[in-house]
Amino acid sequence: MIELTSVDQKYGGTQILWDLDLKIKKGSRTCIMGRNGVGKTTLLQVIMGMLPISAGNLVINDKDMAKESVESRPVIGVGYVPQGRHIFPLLTVEENLKVSLNCKRQKSKTIPEHIYELFPVLKEMLHRRGGDLSGGQQQQLAIARALVLNPNILILDEPNEGIQPNIVQLIRDVLLKLNKEHGMTIVLVEQKLPFARAVGEEFVLMEKGHVIATGPMPELTDELVGKYLAV
Ligand SMILES: Nc1ncnc2c1ncn2[C@@H]1O[C@H](COP(=O)(O)OP(=O)(O)OP(=O)(O)O)[C@@H](O)[C@H]1O
């Protein structure tokens, strides 16, 4: 469960998130949507502890996380796939995955086999450098790297940006499988409506640093789409 209450966030003197309230249920699949620049990435970075909040509360998995650092997130089971992937281009696929295993709470130093079942291409390319992979392969690596620590919440920022359609389908299937078979809570920022509708059970609509509507995905009406999502 993730709960933000009356959260404000500022970059220097510029306030981006305003009195933001949001509840994300355990085991749900939630898509955060809104036009460019409304604060979606900022919201994810606040949840991840990468940006401090200037007011309000943040509770994740029943723990007060408002003042905890980014390093505390894997410890309570939160995985993150950043926008733009941020894999290490000079490390091999295997080394990229092993970076996560160096996290303190991780006892096992082997990559769980189910990662390769989800993303078979990574096994084939284990010794290839991350920077030499295609965009779609890099995205699979970025998701796999977050899964190595076996999170109970997976947060993804626009995982389909610049990705070819067959890999978009694979990512959709993996996210649904992780949620349905492993009970993982999925939170993603998504701009593309068909993908959001296919993966999300719940939507969160943002506008100018506020959450302006939430609900089950079927309640994301054409009127809301026209008003807050269409360019
Ligand atoms: N480091 C920063 N310093 C100052 N302002 C920033 C910084 N990062 C983002 N912003 C501003 O905060 C606002 C929200 O940005 P954010 O990236 O969270 O939006 P977004 O909804 O994720 O947009 P996009 O869909 O384009 O990724 C924007 O006006 C942006 O210019």
The ligand as an SDF file (V2000), in Angstrom:
LIG
                    3D

 31 33  0  0  0  0  0  0  0  0999 V2000
   15.1170   19.1490  -11.5160 N   0  0  0  0  0  0  0  0  0  0  0  0
   14.1430   20.0080  -11.7600 C   0  0  0  0  0  0  0  0  0  0  0  0
   14.2360   21.3050  -11.4020 N   0  0  0  0  0  0  0  0  0  0  0  0
   13.2370   22.1810  -11.6370 C   0  0  0  0  0  0  0  0  0  0  0  0
   12.0680   21.8610  -12.2180 N   0  0  0  0  0  0  0  0  0  0  0  0
   11.9120   20.5860  -12.5950 C   0  0  0  0  0  0  0  0  0  0  0  0
   12.9310   19.5900  -12.3910 C   0  0  0  0  0  0  0  0  0  0  0  0
   12.4700   18.4050  -12.8690 N   0  0  0  0  0  0  0  0  0  0  0  0
   11.2270   18.6500  -13.3530 C   0  0  0  0  0  0  0  0  0  0  0  0
   10.9090   19.9520  -13.1880 N   0  0  0  0  0  0  0  0  0  0  0  0
    9.6230   20.5830  -13.6000 C   0  0  0  0  0  0  0  0  0  0  0  0
    8.5810   19.9660  -12.8810 O   0  0  0  0  0  0  0  0  0  0  0  0
    7.4070   19.8610  -13.6900 C   0  0  0  0  0  0  0  0  0  0  0  0
    6.9130   18.4390  -13.6770 C   0  0  0  0  0  0  0  0  0  0  0  0
    7.8650   17.6070  -14.3230 O   0  0  0  0  0  0  0  0  0  0  0  0
    7.6880   16.0350  -14.4010 P   0  0  0  0  0  0  0  0  0  0  0  0
    8.8870   15.4910  -15.1340 O   0  0  0  0  0  0  0  0  0  0  0  0
    7.4100   15.5020  -13.0700 O   0  0  0  0  0  0  0  0  0  0  0  0
    6.3810   15.9090  -15.3100 O   0  0  0  0  0  0  0  0  0  0  0  0
    5.8020   14.6870  -16.0940 P   0  0  0  0  0  0  0  0  0  0  0  0
    4.3280   14.7460  -15.9290 O   0  0  0  0  0  0  0  0  0  0  0  0
    6.4750   13.4230  -15.6790 O   0  0  0  0  0  0  0  0  0  0  0  0
    6.1810   15.0330  -17.5880 O   0  0  0  0  0  0  0  0  0  0  0  0
    6.6050   14.0890  -18.8240 P   0  0  0  0  0  0  0  0  0  0  0  0
    5.3510   13.3870  -19.2390 O   0  0  0  0  0  0  0  0  0  0  0  0
    7.0680   15.0820  -19.8460 O   0  0  0  0  0  0  0  0  0  0  0  0
    7.6910   13.1540  -18.3700 O   0  0  0  0  0  0  0  0  0  0  0  0
    7.7940   20.3800  -15.0670 C   0  0  0  0  0  0  0  0  0  0  0  0
    7.3530   21.7010  -15.1820 O   0  0  0  0  0  0  0  0  0  0  0  0
    9.3000   20.3270  -15.0630 C   0  0  0  0  0  0  0  0  0  0  0  0
    9.8480   21.3180  -15.8840 O   0  0  0  0  0  0  0  0  0  0  0  0
  1  2  1  0
  2  3  1  0
  2  7  2  0
  3  4  2  0
  4  5  1  0
  5  6  2  0
  6  7  1  0
  6 10  1  0
  7  8  1  0
  8  9  2  0
  9 10  1  0
 10 11  1  0
 11 12  1  0
 11 30  1  0
 12 13  1  0
 13 14  1  0
 13 28  1  0
 14 15  1  0
 15 16  1  0
 16 17  2  0
 16 18  1  0
 16 19  1  0
 19 20  1  0
 20 21  2  0
 20 22  1  0
 20 23  1  0
 23 24  1  0
 24 25  2  0
 24 26  1  0
 24 27  1  0
 28 29  1  0
 28 30  1  0
 30 31  1  0
M  END
$$$$
